[in-house]
Amino acid sequence: MFKLKGFKPDWTNDPPPKGTYRSIFKWGAPDRFKHPNNRLYAMLKREFEMTDADFKKPQNQGNEQVRLDRPPQLTNQHVEPLIRIVGPENVSSDDYSRTKYSSGKTMEEAMQLRRGIAGEVADIVVHPRDKEDVSKIVTYCNGHKIPVYVYGGGSSVNLGFKPVKRGITLVMNTHMNRVLSFNETNQTITVEPGIMGPAYESVLNNAPDFFNAKRRYTGGHFPQSFEYSSVGGWIVTLGSGQQSSYYGDMYDIVLSQEYVTPAGVFKTYDYPATATGPKLNDIMKGSEGAFGILVSATLKIFRYMPENQRRFAFIFPNWENTVNAAREISQGEFGIPSVFRISDPEETNVALKLYGIEGTVIDRLITLKGLKHGERCLYIGHTEGEKGFAKNVKKKVKRICRQHGAMYITGYPVKSWAKGRYSDPYMREDLNDFGIMIDTLESGVTWDNLHRLHEGVRTYIKSRPNTICMSHASHFYPQGTNLYFIFMARMNDMNEYKGFQQGIIDQIQKHGGSLSHHHGVGKMIAPWMEEHLGTVQMDVLRALKDHLDPNNIMNPGGTLGLDTNDREK
């Protein structure tokens, strides 16, 4: 392999210039970065047949100022009434705002923005101050058939708020980010949808200071997008956090919701359980703005006891043993770890590099134990809850893992994983700067079909030469789990990427996986929804759409596949 003496890639360490395309597609904080370590860099060169020379000059960095070639289509006749509702300071139509609030974090959008292509953008951006503003806006837009899209935290990875029909985008996190009530007796909190993950968790962790509460609490929801996603976004996409195996996902956590729809405003009850027929509350979870706009939600909260966490990590001899142990733990009825993650051999290889384990004493002990590279699998986790409970769960987990041939490697890998949990996505920009694409698709799957799905999707991905496919499961249930497929390739052509991605979704569908486990559907996966759910179920959802949104102004253009015709598919 050709090497340049003393060479180190010129990874970008400068915040994107303000007003640029890069400032929109870059993940996270403008001044925060994470670069591949030396072992990972060496692996990238080997896997993609690259040399140091290929990393000398970044490409398509997107540092140009945002410029649109299409003025807003909404006339002042419609803009002025919206300004009167929210005030002139809360309405913008400049090129940068229209592009920023029309863009999520999909690989497709990043590839376009790097090339100065904005795609579809809203005509104007509106920042509502409260639910009364939202109600007035929806009423006005419905009367004039103006499309309405919603922007929460901006971390969508499914083209969820892409304004295909233009119109307006409502930004919820600017003003609608307040705690509306806190109930320690019921262990619930009611918030506006724009509150971001860190602010939400901070309020709960410090409940004695904010609410004079007796205890500290946690929301129990920690997706990798936690720092830059909103509570409303979690709910309307049916999100799952890294600790969902213990706390549940958003479907489990949300007790009640309040929506503004073109058909009217409604609020569901926060009873812990009722037998009053099918629950509209459940139907609205995961509705992705297609039926109405979420303006408040009441959620379960949990006692915050981080001092009781018990960390552990194991190396298994192979994937089959790893899966069998995970299933036994999930069905053991002794409790379940909150962090619970198993990696297949290819991801394990990358993880040992990323977490700084490769080359250490732990790595040498793994080799001496006879756990072979290319076969061995990593399991990391930690327990949560009351001290005795957390201790007992760890004890049971260790026993099951050892019964399946695993080697205990302490809790160190969990600490390394946790340290990089929210910073790992920052490496995407480094890779993209040098033409390396990295993306993710995930699926829900039952235990009896896990190996078929895993093998089928991996076979397709690996059929492309020089392509990495890392797989893991990180959300567990007695009946099954999820599978992540993280694929990396040297790929610059947009059409090639989209064709490859669509092929993976086809394979997930073909091999019996759900189209999404916790990233939602948006407009990206919408074309597969009819085949996946069937016409009868889709007709029920369309009937609800027709009732709540008869003029199809709520997130139109393919969301959930509700208004996608055959040609558009």
N, C-alpha and C positions, 0 to 999 in steps of 0.2 A: 504494500500500500504506500503510495507516494506521500511523504511527509515533508513539511517545511520546518526547518530547525527552529525550535523555540516558538513555534506558531501557536496562537490562541485565537479562536474566532472573535471577531469584533462584535460581540453581542451588544445590543443597544442598551445603554444605561441613561439615556436622556428622555425626560418626559416628552410626549408628543407635542409639537407646537399647537397652540390654541387655534381652534377653528379648522383643524385638518381632519381628513378622513381617518387617519390613524388614531386620533383622539376619540373617535367613535368606536372603532372595532377593537381597540386594545382592551384587554381584560383588566378590570379592577382599577386600583389607584394609579393615577398618571405617573407617579414617581416610585412605583414599586415594581421590582423585577425579580425573576428567578431564572438562572441559566443552567443548562445541562452540566452535570459534573464531568470530570475527565473520563470516567468509566462509561457513562452514558454517551458521551460524545464519540468515544472510540467505537461503541456498538453501532451508533448511527452510521458512521462511515463504513463499517463492515457490512451492515445489513443492506445499505442502499448503494454500495459500490461507489462511494464518494471518497474524495481525498481532501487534504487541507486546502488545496487550491479552490475547491468548490465552496469553501466557507470564507473566502477572502472578501467578497463583495456582496452585501445584501441586495435583494431585488424587490421591486414593487413595494416599497415601505409605506406608501400612502401618506407622505408628509406634505402633500399639496393641500391648499385651502379648498374647502368644499364650495363647489360652484354647481348650480342647477341650471338646466336649460329649459325649465318649464315653470312659468309663473303659477301662482295659485289660481284655481278655476273658480273658487267661490268668489262671488262679487261682494262689493261693500254692502249691498242690500241684505246679505246674510251675515257678513262679518260684524257689522255694527250692532245687531241685536245680541250677539254673543259677547261683544265687548261690554254692552250695558249690563249683562248678567254678572260677569266676573271682574270687570274693570280692565282698562287698557294694559295695565302692567302684567296681566295674566293671559294675554293673547300675543302670539308671535307668528310671523310668517317669513322670517329670514331663512336663507338657504340652509344654514347650519342647523338651526332648531328643527326645521322640517325633516332634515335627513337623520339627525341624531335620534329623535323620538319616533322615527319610523323604522329603526334598525334594531335587531336583536343580536345574538352572539352565535348564529349558525356559521359553519364553515363557508357555506355558500355566500352569505352576506359579507364575510371577511374577505373572501377572494374578490368579490365585486368591488368593495370599497378600496382595496389595495390598488385597484386599477382605475380609481376615480369614477366608478359606476355606482350611482346611488340607488338604482332600482325604483320601485314605487315609493312615493312619499305623500304624506298628508298635505292638504292645502294650507291648513293652519293648525297651530298647536295651542291648546287651551289648558290652563291649570285651575281646575275647580277648587273652591275653598272649603266646601262642605256638601252634604247630601242635597241641600236645597238648590245649590248651584247645579248639581248633576241632574236633578229632577227637571229644572227649567231648561237645561241644555237638551236633554233627551226629548222633552215635549216639543221644543222648537224644531229640532232636527227631524223628528218623526213627522211633524206637520209639513215639512218641506223636503222630506226624503233625502236628507243629507247623511251619508255614512258616518258612523261613529266607531272609533277604535280606542283601545285603552292601553296605556303604558304604565307598568308598575315599577319594577326595579330595572328592567331592560335586559335581563339575563336569558330571555327566551331562546331556546335552541330548536324551535320547530316552526319558525316563521309565524309565530302566534299573533303578533299585532301588525303584521305587514299590511299597510293600507292599500290593498289591491284596487279598491274603488275610489281612492283619494278621500275627500271629505275632511273630517277633523280627528285629531288624536287628543285624548284627555290624558294628562299626566297626573297620576294620583299621588306620587310621593312628595310633591312640592309642599302641599298644604294638608292633605288628608292623611296625616300620619300620627294622629293622636290616640291616646288611651281614653276610652269613653267611660269605662267603669271597671272596677276590680272587686271580686267577691271571694274573700278567703274562706268563708263558710262553705261555699259550693266548689271552691277551687276552680274558678273561671275568671277570664278576663275578656272584655269587649273592646275591640280596637277598630280604627279605620283601616282600610285596605292598603294605604300607602306607607304604613310604618315598615321600616326596613329591618332585616333580621337582627343586626347587632343592637339596634335601639330597643327592639322588642325583648330580646333576651336580657339586656342590661336592666331594663325596668323590672323584670321578674326576679333576676338575681338579687336586686337591691330593693325588693318589695318592702322590707321594714322601713327604709328611708322614704320611699315614694308614697306608701299607702299605710304606714304604721302597722304593717302586718307582723304577725308573730314569727313567721318563717320566711326563708328565701325560697324562690321557685324557679323553675325552668319551663320553657315551652316544649322541650324535647324534640325540636325539629332542626336538624343541622345538615341541609344539603350542601354540596360543594360550592354552590352559588350563594351560600348563607350571607356573606358580607355585602353582596350586591343584588339581593332579591328581596321582594316585599311579601308580607303576610298574605296580601290579596292574591299575588301571583302564585304563591304556594297552593292556595285553595282552589283557584279556578283552573289550575292544571293538574290537580290531584297529585301534588308532589309528595315525595318521600324523603325524609332526612336520613343521614347515615345511621342514626340510632332508632330507626323505625321498627326494627325487630322487637324492641322493648316498649317503646312509647306508642307505636302505631304511626300510620301516615296521616296525611291531612284528612282523608276520608274518616278516620277514626277520631281525630282530635277536634274537628269542628262540630260544635253543638247546634249553633243557629246562625242564620245569615239574614241580612237585609239587602234587597235588590231594588233598583230603579229600572223599570222596563217600559217600553212604549205602551204596554197595556195597563200600566199602573205600578204602584209601589207595594211591596209586601215584605213582611218580616216573619221568619219561622220561629217557633218556640224553642226554648233552651232546656226542655225537659230531658233528663238522661235517657228516657225511653218512653215510647207511646205505642198504642195499638189503634191509631186513628187512620188507618189506610196507608197507601203508598206515600212516602215522604218527599215533598217537593224540595225539602232541605237537601236530601241526598242527590236528587237529580241535578240540582244547581251546582254541586261540587263538580269541578271538572268541566264546567260549561264554557269556559274560555271566552267569556264576553259575548257569546252568540245569542243569548237569551235576554241579557240585561247587564247592568253594571253593579257590582258588589260595592256597597257603601259602608257596611260594618259587619263584623263577625264576632261571635262569642266562642271562645276556645277553651278546652280543658288545659289546666296547668298542673305541674307536678312538683313535688318537693325536691329541692336542689341540695344534693348531698355528695358533692364531688370527692369528698374525703373518703368515701366508701368504695370508690372505683378500684377494681382489681384487674390488672392488665395481664395478658398472656399472649404467647405466640408459639406456633408449632410448625414443623416441617414434616409433611407426609411423604411417603415413598412414591405416590402416584395420585392421579386425579380421581380415580374410582374410589380409593380409600378415603380421600378428602370429602367427596360428596356423601359417601355412606356415613361418615362421622357427623357431618353437618346435618343430615336428615335425622340421625338418632338424637342429636342435641335438640333439634327443633321439635321433635315429637316426644321428648323425654318427660315433659310435664313437671319439671323441677324449676322452671323459670328459664329465661333465655338471656344471653348476653345482649347488651345494648349495641355495642360495636361488634359486628360478626361478619367477617369478610374472608372468603377463600379465593385464592388465585390459581389459575391453571398453570401448567409448566412454563409457557411462554411469558405470561405476566410475572410469574415468580422470578424468572431470570432477570427481567427488567427491574422488578421491585427490589431485589437484593442489591442492585447497583444504585437505584434511586435512594433507598433508605440507608445507604452507607454500610451495608452488612458484608458485601462481597470483599474478600481479602482479609476479613477480621478473624479473630479466634473462633467466633461463632461459626463462620463459614467453613473453617478448617475442621471443626468438630462435626459439622453436617456431612462433610465429605468422608471423614473417618468412619462415620456411622453407616456409610454405604448408600446414602441417599443421592441418587445420580442426577447430574445436570441434564435437563431436558425431560425429566420425569417427575422430579420432586415438586411439591406444591406447598405454598405458604398459607397459613391461617393465622390471622391476627384478630384480637378482640379485647373487649373489657366488659366487666359487669357493672351494674348500676343498682341503686336502691338502698334499702335498709342494710346495715353493716353485716348482719348474720346472713341475710338473703344473698347479698353479693358474694360473700365468701363461699357459701355453699354452692352457688352456681359455678364459680370457678373450679371448685373441687370436682364437681360432676363432669364439667367439660374436660378437665385434665384426664380423668379416668377414661372417658369415652375416646378421646384422641389417642391415648396410649394403647387402648384395645385395638385401634385401627392402624397401629404401627408408626405413630407419629413421635417425633422427638421434640421435647419441650426446649425452647430457645429463649426463655425469659420474656420479660415485657418490654425489652429494649426496642424491638422493631415497631411496637405500637407507639412508643414515644416518638420515634422517627417519622412514622406515618402521620401522627397527629400534628407534628410540627410543620409538615409540608401540606397538610390537608387543604388549606385554602390558598397556598402559594403555588402549588404545582400547575394550575391552569395558566400561570404567567409564562410558562415555557412555550406556550403555543405560538406566541409572537416570534420568539427566537427561531423556532423551527420553520414557520411560514416565511420568515425573512430569507431563508435559503432554499425555498421550494419544497419543503417537507410538509405534507398535509397530515394532520392528526384530527380524528373525529370519533364520535361515539354514537352507538345505537344500543338500546337496551330493551329487554323483553321479559315479561312474566312467564313462568313455565312451571308445570307440575313436576313432581319428583320423577314419575315414571317416564317422562318425555325429555328430561334434562339432557341426557347424553346424546339423544338424536338431534336436538336443537343445537347443542354445542358443536357437534361434529359437522353437521350440515352447513352451518353458517361459516365455521372456520374453513371448511374445505373450499367454499366459494371464495372467501377472502384470500386464502393462501394460493389460490389458482393464479392470482396475479403475481408475477415474479417480483422479488424484492419488496414484499409487503409484510409488515408486522401485524399480527392479530393477538392482542392481549385480552383475556377473558377473566371475569371474576363474578362472583355472586356476593351481594352485600345486604340483601333484605330477605329475611327468612320467615317462613310460616310452616305449620305442621303439614300443610298440603303441597308445599313447593317453595320456590325461591324466584330470584330474577337472574338474568344473565346479562352482563355488560359485554359489549364487543367494542374494544378500542382499536381502531385500525390506523396505521401509519404507513405512508408511502411517499415516494418522491413524485409529486403530481402537481402540475401547474395549470393544466388545461381544465377549464370550467366544465365543459361538456363531458370530459372523461370522468371527472369527479362525480358529477350528478348521475351519470350512468352507473358508476360503480356503487354509489350510495343506494340508488334505487334497486340495484341487484341484490344488495344485502337485505333490504326490506322485503323483497320478494322471497328470499331464502328464509327469513324469519317466519313469514306467513306460511310458506310451503312446509316448514318443519314443525308447525304447531305451536309457535310462540305467540304471545300477545304482541300487538303492534307497538305498544309502549308500556313500560312499567310505571314510570314516574316523571317522564318529560312532557307528558301531554301529547296532543295530536297536532294542533295548529293547522297550518295549510300544507306543511311538508308531508305528513303522513295521510292527509285527508283522502287522496285518491284510492287508498286501500280500504277505507272504512266500510264501504258497502259490501265488499266481498268478505271482510272480516266479521262484521256483525250480522250480515244478512238483511234483506229488504224489509222484513217485518219490524225488526228493531229500529232500523233507520227511519222507517215511516213514522214510528212513535215519536222519535226525536224531532222529526220534521213537523209533525203535528203540534208539538209543544212550541217549536220555533214560530210556526204560523200564528199561534195564539198570542204569544208574548211579544212577538216582533213581526206583525203582519206586513210591514213595508220593507223588511229585510235591511234595516239600517245598522243593526248591531254586528260589528265585526264581519261584514260580508266578504265574499270572494274565496270561499272554500273552507272556512274554519269548520273542523269536525266532519267535513264532507257533506254538510247540510245543503249547500247550494252549488255543488260542483256538478256540472253536466258531463256527459261522456267525452265530449271534445276536449274540455279542460283537463279531465283526468289524463 
